Amino acid sequence: MLQRARYVIYTRLKRQKARLCVVIFTLLLMSLSGCRSMKRRYQNHYVRNLIGLKCIYGLCSESPMGICVRDLKHIAKTVLGCELEEDGDHIRYNLIVNGRDIANFKYSHSWRGNFQIPEVILHSQARSMHCSLQTWKSLLQGRITKKMYFRELLEKALISQAEFETLCK
């Protein structure tokens, strides 16, 4: 079984980066042999690589997907219809409904296209957008629709039912 596993991993990942090949191969060996044959420092090394692979290649479902400024801009302008305000030290987007400022968020002028937004900033933006961090991240990643976000605002009585229906069109 171990030789078969080695062959499958080697042939399927031959064209990809060597690091990925080596780490997956070693992790398979560790899981099949119970890690008994590896020295502790090698175990730690490969566990660190596994954590890195989870983030880089998305090898498991809970690996974090980075959210970049480009995603943020697209959702703000196109999906939510926020108004852009570039005055001051930050770029601000305001969600205005019937002349009322319902929610807003900001980010630094220095952040460009593929810049990955830190978790602490996402948390701050979620609070200022009056939603949970999970809702905000899901909206930015395209896993939920704007209707679900606006429903959260409706449940918090920040918008009326009529405004909700108008925003969801």
C-alpha positions in Angstrom: 0.0 0.0 0.0 2.8 2.4 0.9 4.6 1.8 -2.5 1.3 2.3 -4.4 0.7 5.6 -2.5 4.3 6.8 -3.3 3.8 6.0 -7.0 0.4 7.8 -7.2 1.7 10.9 -5.5 4.9 11.0 -7.6 3.1 10.6 -10.9 0.3 13.0 -10.2 2.4 15.8 -8.8 5.5 15.3 -11.0 4.8 18.5 -13.0 4.1 20.7 -9.9 6.6 22.3 -7.6 9.0 20.0 -5.8 8.2 21.4 -2.4 4.5 20.5 -2.7 5.5 17.0 -3.9 7.9 16.4 -1.1 5.6 17.7 1.6 2.6 15.7 0.5 4.7 12.6 0.1 6.1 12.9 3.5 2.8 13.7 5.1 1.4 10.6 3.5 4.3 8.6 4.9 3.7 10.1 8.3 0.0 9.2 8.3 0.6 5.7 7.1 3.5 5.0 9.5 2.1 6.8 12.4 5.0 9.3 12.5 7.1 6.8 14.5 10.0 6.6 12.2 10.5 10.4 11.8 12.6 12.4 14.2 10.8 15.1 16.1 12.4 18.0 14.2 11.4 16.6 10.9 7.8 16.1 12.1 7.7 19.8 13.2 9.2 20.8 9.9 6.5 19.0 7.9 3.7 20.1 10.1 4.7 23.7 9.5 4.8 23.0 5.8 1.3 21.5 6.0 0.0 24.6 7.6 1.6 26.7 4.8 0.1 24.4 2.2 -3.3 24.7 3.7 -3.1 28.5 3.2 -1.3 28.5 -0.2 -3.1 25.7 -2.0 -6.4 25.5 -0.1 -5.9 21.8 0.7 -8.7 21.8 3.3 -12.0 23.5 3.6 -11.1 25.7 6.6 -8.1 27.3 5.0 -8.5 31.0 4.9 -9.1 32.6 1.6 -7.5 36.0 1.3 -9.6 39.0 0.6 -8.0 41.6 -1.5 -8.7 45.3 -2.1 -10.0 44.5 -5.7 -12.7 42.3 -4.2 -13.6 45.0 -1.7 -13.9 47.7 -4.3 -16.0 45.4 -6.6 -18.5 44.5 -3.8 -18.8 48.1 -2.6 -19.4 49.7 -6.0 -21.1 47.1 -8.1 -23.0 44.9 -5.6 -23.9 47.1 -2.7 -23.9 50.4 -4.6 -21.9 52.3 -2.1 -20.7 55.9 -2.8 -17.0 56.5 -2.9 -15.4 59.2 -0.8 -11.6 59.8 -1.3 -11.1 62.7 1.0 -8.7 62.5 3.9 -6.3 59.8 4.8 -8.5 56.8 3.9 -10.8 55.7 1.0 -14.3 55.5 2.3 -17.4 53.8 1.0 -20.8 54.9 2.3 -24.0 52.9 1.9 -26.7 55.6 1.6 -30.4 54.7 1.5 -33.0 57.4 1.0 -30.5 60.1 1.9 -29.5 58.3 5.2 -26.0 57.0 5.8 -26.7 53.4 6.8 -23.2 51.9 6.9 -19.7 52.7 5.8 -16.2 51.3 5.8 -12.7 52.6 5.0 -9.3 51.4 4.0 -5.9 53.0 3.4 -4.9 54.9 0.2 -1.7 52.9 0.0 -3.5 49.5 -0.5 -3.6 48.4 -4.1 -5.3 45.7 -6.1 -4.0 42.4 -4.7 -3.2 43.6 -1.2 -4.6 41.1 1.3 -6.7 42.8 3.9 -5.8 41.8 7.4 -8.4 40.1 9.6 -8.4 42.9 12.2 -9.4 45.4 9.4 -12.1 43.1 8.1 -13.5 42.8 11.6 -13.6 46.6 11.9 -15.2 47.0 8.5 -17.9 44.4 9.5 -18.7 46.4 12.6 -19.0 49.6 10.7 -21.2 47.8 8.0 -23.4 46.5 10.9 -23.0 42.8 10.2 -21.1 39.9 11.5 -17.5 39.2 10.4 -18.7 35.9 8.9 -21.4 37.7 6.8 -18.9 40.4 5.7 -16.2 37.9 4.7 -18.8 35.7 2.9 -20.1 38.7 1.0 -16.6 39.7 -0.1 -15.8 36.2 -1.2 -19.0 35.9 -3.2 -20.5 33.1 -1.1 -23.6 35.0 -0.1 -25.7 37.5 -2.0 -26.4 41.1 -1.1 -29.9 40.1 -0.2 -28.6 38.1 2.8 -26.5 41.2 3.9 -29.5 43.5 3.5 -31.7 41.0 5.5 -29.2 41.4 8.4 -29.7 45.2 8.2 -33.4 44.7 8.1 -33.4 42.4 11.2 -31.4 45.1 13.1 -34.0 47.7 12.0 -31.5 49.8 10.2 -33.6 49.7 7.0 -37.3 49.3 6.4 -39.0 46.5 4.5 -39.6 48.9 1.6 -36.0 49.9 1.5 -35.0 46.2 1.7 -37.1 45.3 -1.3 -35.7 48.3 -3.2 -32.1 47.4 -2.4 -32.5 43.8 -3.4 -33.6 44.6 -6.9 
